[in-house]
Amino acid sequence: MTTTSPADVRPDPPHAPEPDDGSLAGFGYRQELHRSLGRYASFAAGFSFISVLTTVFQFFAFGYAFGGPVFFWAWPVVLAGQLLVAACFAELAARYPISGAIYQWSSRLSTPAFGWFAGWIMVIGQIVVVAAAALALQMVLPAIWSGFQLIGTDPAPTSPDGAANAALLGVVLLALTTLVNVVDNRVMSMINRVGVTAEIIGAVLIVVLLLTHSERTPTITFHTEGAAQNGLFAALLVGSFTAAYVMIGFDSAGEMSEETHHPRRTAPRTILTALGAAGLLGGLIVLGGLLAAPSLTDGRLAVDGLSYVLTSSLGDGVGKVLLADVVVAIAVATLAIQTAACRMLFSMARDGQLPFSARLARVHPRTGMPNAPALVVGVLAAALLLLNFASPDAFLAIGTTCIVMLYLAYAMVTGPLLVRRLRGGFPGTAPSGTDESGAPLFSLGRWGIPVNALALLYGLLMTVNLAWPRAAVYDPAGGHWYFQWFTLLFLGATVAAGAGYRAYRRRTADGAVPETVPA
């Protein structure tokens, strides 16, 4: 097993044409993961992590409850900001096609210590996202058949019955996705491709049917009912949580680079197309839901969300068929997010940067899958779901915490990247090598600095907005101060645990963590 860390590799290795552009030798690694993913599978990795049906159905009710119809306009703002981030990531994916993208990119752009914390925050955030995605089943399954409400009678995820049932359904789903993640990457890729195809078809059908069953005109999105009580700007800030939660994970195409054919050419394109497609479809679904809802004032849209719109406007038959498609999307999303977290754990463990690294970095020679990371992610995500038994407020706490963790990890890449650009050390202002076909690598050219600066500013502002401990958002019932501060407490605990582990490693004779990257 190769244990070369990013600190032992020059930041910008020469990009001579390589067979299938798949050689990892220039980065100090050997090929162990099976390289079997094509362009559509790479797109599916990013799109299924975003999983527009999963996330829009999960957080639509929350966005509407705080913002009213006008919360729709937070969507294009978040999409524009995330496209700036994705453009920066596309440049990096072309130059560093390595698993553990956030960790690898940050380490090579800054220092190994900074990059380690970026990877640590990212992988913990991904584990929380896995748990949050699994909880989304509660928004859909009981609406299809009441028999899926196995605990109590109230299916609302904000009720004690609904929260407990969400945890139970989520644990069952995690058991299945963990199994798939240890079977074979071709099986995982096939499920991803089929699931993403079904999700795209379902999303398009939902958009068409909602728009053709409109009860009002698009001008409703300028109405501020439901937002006035908090102030329009404050309502939009909280309403942006929905879009922020949806449009994360597009970097997964970079996470799967070591398993992708021609990753220097493929990953940059699929990062951008996955986000663009999800952003467009998600925005249209939100708009369609607002236009087709039977009522904007009866309170159901702020509790039951889009499931209520589909079954009420389209009828039980068509509505439940489409909801079944959403269930497929949720399952595939949970699988894809767990896979991305596994690749991050594998990448950091391969460099000897985690506890039990030798075991976590082991790849099964037949399946090409790192089995131990799949089990670790599955068990930890299931443990997080147990919070739902304690209080229904855990649903929102888990969801917003994972967004903050990923946004912060993204900023820990775009920040060092901007510094490198300003110092003239990042080859993004001119062609800096070619892919295996001889074409120049993806580059922002002279737009690199302004795009990068705006991406970093947007990411930092959104991180603060998402993490701000608003009592009305995180502890609406009162009496649970730990949920109001959950995101900041969880982030602080994550950083403290990481710092403690690194301090322990520095005290061991053979575990010193390198602190500098050679020029």
N, C-alpha and C positions, 0 to 999 in steps of 0.2 A: 504493500500500500504506500503510495507516494504521500508524503506529509509536508510538501513544500508549501510555505505560506506566502501570501501576497507580498510580504516584506522581502522575500528572496527572489522576486521576479521584477525585472525592469518594468516601469509603468507603461511604456509604449513599445512593445516588441515589434519588429518589422513585420509587415503584412505581405509577405511573399505569397503567391498563389499556392494553395494547399489542396491535396486531394479531398474533394468534397468539402473543403474549408472546415474540416472537422478535427484536425490535429490539435491536440492540447499541449504538445511538447514545448511550444514556445512559451507557455505559461507555467511549465514545470509539472504538468500533470500527465497521466496516461489515461487513455480512453477505457472506461469501465462501464458506464451506463450505455445501454444499447441505442445506437443512433438509428431511429426508425421513423421519426416524425416528419411528415411533409408540410407544405405550406398551410393547408387547411387545418391540419392537426395543431400547428403552431398558433394559428388564429383562434382555434377552439380553446386552447389553453388560456389565452387572455380573455376571450369573450365569456367563457364559462366561469372564470373567477369573478368577473364583473356581474354576470348573470342578471341581466336587466329585469327579467320576470321575478326572480327571487327577491331582489332588493327593492324594487318598486312596490311590489305587493306587501313587503314587510314594513316599509317605512312611509307609505303614502298617507296612511291615517294620521301618523304623527305629524307630518309636514302640514297637512290640512288643518289639524286641530290647533296648531299654533299660528299658521299664516293665513288661513282662509284661501280663497281662490288665487290671490295674488302671489302665493308661495311658488307658483309655476315659474315666475321670472327669476327665481334663484337658480333654476336649472341651466339656462344658457350661460350664466356667469360662471358656475362651477365647471361646466364643460369647457369653456374657453380657458380657464385656469389650468385644468388638468391636461388639455392639449398642449399647453406650453411645457408642462412637466414631461409629457410623453415624447415631445420632440427632442428634449435633452436626453431622455432615456434611449431613444432610437439611435442617436449618435454613439452612445456608450455600448449598446448591444452590438453594433457593427464592429467595434474595436475590441471588446472583451466578451466574446461569446462563451461564457462560463456559468455553470450552475451557481446559485447563491448570488444572484446579480447585485442586489443592493449592497451586500457585504463586500463582494469583490470590487465593485465600482468605487465605493467609498474608500476602501483600503488603498486602492491604487491612485486615487486622486488626492488623498490627504495623508494620514499616517495609519499604521496598522491598529493602534489603540482606538482612534476615532472610528475607523472602519469596523472594528470589532463591535463597538457599541451600536453602530448603525445596524449591523447584522443581528445583534442580540435583541434590540428593540423590534426589528422587523419580524424576526421569527416568533417572538412572544406575541406580537400583534397578530400575526397570521394564525396562531393557535386560537386567539380570541375570536378572530373572524370565522374560523371553522365552527366554533360554538355558536356564534351569532347566526350563521347561515343555517345550521341545523334547527335552530329555534323557529325558523320561518315556516316550517311545516304546519305549525299551529294556526297560522293565518289562512291556511288553505284546506287541509284535510277535513276538519270538522264541518267546513262549509260544503264539502262534497257529500259527506255521510256522517250523521251524528254519532255513529258507532266508533268513529275515530276519537271521540271524546272519552277516553278511558278513565279519567279521573274527574269526578264531579259532573256538573251540568253546564257550567258557564264557560263557553269556548273563548271568550275575550282574553287575549294574552296579558291584559292588565289586571285580570282577576286572579285570585289565588288558585282556583280550579284550572283556569287556562294556562297559567304560568307553570304549574306542576305538570300538566299534561304535555306542554311544549317540551319540558325537560325529558319526559319519558320518550316521546316520539323522536327527539333529537338523539338520544342515546342509541336507539335502535338504528337510526340512519348512520350514525358514526361507526357502529359495528360493521355495517355493510361496506361503507367506503374504506374502512381500514382493511377489510378483506381484499377488496379490489386493488388497493395500493401495495399489496404484497404478492399479488398473483403474477402479473406480467405487464410490462409497459405497453405492449401491443393491445392487450385487453383494455387497459386503462384508456389508451388513445382511442380505441374503437368506441367505447362507451361515451367518451367526451365528444367525439365527432357526431355520433348519432344524437346525443342529447342536445348539442348545440344546434344541429339542424332542426330538430323538433322545436327547440326554443325559438329560433328565428321565425319558423313558419307560424308557430303559435302567436308570437308577438305581432307579426304582420296582420294575422287574422283579428287579433284583439283590437289593434289600431283601426282597421277597416270597419269592423262591426261597431265599435264605440262611436266612431265618427259618423256612421250612417244611422245611428240611433240617438243623435244629439237632441237634447232638450232645450238648448240655449246656444248662443253664438260665442265665438272666442273672446268677445269683449268682456266676458265674465271674469277673465283673468286679471282685469284691472280693478275689480271690486275688492274692497278691503274688509268686507264682513269677516269677523273672526280675528282680524289682525289689529283692529283699532284699539282693543283693550290693552294691548302691549306696546302700541306704537308701530307704525309701518316698518321702520328700519329694523327694530328689534325682532319683529315677526319674520322678516326676511332672513335675518341672521339665523334664527332657529329653524325656519323652514328650509334653509340650505342644507340641513343635516341629511334630508332625504337624498338630494343629489350627491352630496359628499360621500354618503355611504354606498351609493350605486357605483360611482365612477372611481373605484380603486381596483387594483389588481391587474391592470393592463401590462405591468412589468412581467407577468407570468410567462409571456412568450420569451423573455430573456432568461427567466429561470430554467426553461427547458432547452436552452441552447445546446447543451452537450448531447441532447437526444434528437436534435433537429438536423436534417440535411441542409447544407449550405446556410448555416445560421447567420453569417455576416450579411447575406442578402435578404434572408427570410425574416429574421426577428425584427429588424427596424420597421418593415412594412406591416407586420402583423400587430405590433404594439400600437401603431397609429390607427390601423383599420379596425381593430377590436374596440378601441375606445370610441372611435368615430361612429361605428355602427351601433354600439350600445347607447351612446349619448343621443343619437337621433331617434332610435326606437323608444328609448325610455322617455324622452321628452314628449313624443307623440302619445304614448300611453297615458302619461300624466294629464296631458291636455284632453285626450279622449275621455278619461275618467271624469274630469270636471264637467265636460259638455254633456255626457250621457247619464250622469247621476240623477236618479228620480227626484232627489231633493238635496239641496245644499244646506238646509237649516234644521232637518229633523234629528241631527246628531249622529246618525248612523255612519256617515262618511268619515267622521273623525274617530270612530271606534272600529268599524269593520272594514273600512277602506275599499279597495278595488274588488274584493270578493263580493261585497254587497252590491256594487255596481253591475258586475257581470251577471250574477244570478237574478237581480231585479230587472235589469234592462233587457237582457238577452233571453231570459227564461231559464228555468232550471236545467233543461236538457243541454242546450248549447253552452250555457254558462259553466256547467259542471264539467263538460268535455274540455273546455279551455282551462279550467282550474286543474284538471288532471295533467294537462301539459305543463302547468306551473309546477306541479309536484315533481315532474321529471326534471325541470330546470333547477329546482332546489337541490335535488339529489346530485345532479351533475356538478352544480356549483360547489357543494360541500366536498365532493370528490376532488375537484380541481384545486380548491384552496388548500386542502390537506396535502395534495401532491406538491404544490408550491412550497409549503412549509417543510415538507420532507426534503426537498432539494436544498433548501437553505440550511437545514440541520446537517445534511450530508456534506455540503460544501465547507462549512465551518469545521466540522469534525475531521474532514480530510486534511485540514491544515493543523489538526491537533489543538483546536481552540475551544473545545467544549469538554465537560466531564464525560467520561466513557467514550472518548473520541474513537478509539479503535473499533468499538462495537458499532457506533453510529455510522462510521464511514465504510462499513463492510457492504459490498454489493454482491447480491446473489449471482453467481456466474450464469445460471440458466435463465433467470427471469430478467436480469439487468436492473433489478429494483433494490434500493436500500431498505430492507425490511424493518430494522430497528427504529428508524425515524418515524415510519408510519404508525407503529405501535405507540411510540411516545406521544405523537401529536394526537392520536385518537383518544388515549387515556386522559391526557391533560385537558383536552377540549370537553370530554365527558364530565370531568371533575368540575369544570366551570359551570356546566349546565345545572349542577346541584344547587347553585345559588338561586335558581328560579324557585326551588322549594321553600327557600327562606322568605322571599318577597317577590311579588310581580314586578317591582321596580327594577329588579335585576335585569329584566329584558332590555330596557333602554340603557342601563349602565354598561352592559356587555357590548351592546351595539355601538355606542358612541366611543367607548374606550378603544375598540379595535380600529376605528377610523383615525383617532388621534395618534395611535401608535404608528400606523402606516404613513400618515401625513408627516410625522416627525422624521421617520426613517427616510422618506423621500427627500425632505429638506436636507438631510445629512449626506445626500448625494449632490443635489443641485447647488448647495452652498460651496463645497470644495471644488466642484466643477467650475463655478463662476470665478473663484480665486485663481484656478489654473488658467482660465481664459484671460483674466486681467493681467496675469504674469507672462502671458504668451507661451504657456507650457502645454496647452491642450491643442492637438492638431485638428481643430474644428473650423479654422478660418480658411483652409485650403485643402484640396484633396491630399490625403495622407495615407496612401496605399489603396489597394484595390481588393475586391473580393475574388473568389476563385474564377470568375468569368472575365476578370480584367476590368470590370466596371468600378468607378470610384466608390468609396464607402459613403454611406449617407452622411451628409454634412449640412449644418445650418449656415455655413459660410459667414458672411459679414453680419448676419442676423443673430449669430450665436450669443453675443453679449447681451443685447436687449431682451431676447427671448429668455435666456437663462436668468437674468436679473428679475424679470417679471414672474417667472416660474417660482423662484425662491421667495419673493415677496408674497405672492399669493399663498404659497404653502405655509409660510409662517403665520400669516394673518388667519388662515383657516384653522390652523392648529390651535391658536389662542381662542378663536371663536368656539370651536368644538369642545375644548377643555374647560371653558369658563364655568365655574360651579353655580349655575342658575338653580335656585331652589325650586322654582316653578316648573323647571324641566326635569330635574333629576330626583326631586323629592316632593312631588305635588301633594302627597297625603300628609307630609310632615312626620317628624319623629324618627327619620332614618338619615342622620347627618352623614353617615358613611357612604350612602348612595349619592348624596349631593357632591361629595368630594371623591367619589370612587375613582374617576379617571385619573385625577392628580395623584391620589394615593397609590393606585396600581402602577402608574408610570414611575413614581418615586421608588416603589418597592422593586420594580424591574431594574432600574439603574443601580440601586443599592446592592441588589443581589449580584448584578454583573460586576460591580466594582469589588465586592467582597471576593468573588471567585477569582478575578484577576490578581488581587492582592495575595490570595492563597497560592496561586500558580507561580507568582514571582518569588515566593519564599521556598519553593521546591527546587531541588538541584537541577532537575531536567525539564522544568516546565516554564522557563522564562519566556515572557511574551515580548517579542521584538517591538521596539517603539519607533523605528525610523524606516523609511523606504528609501533605498538608494536612488540617486538621480539617474 
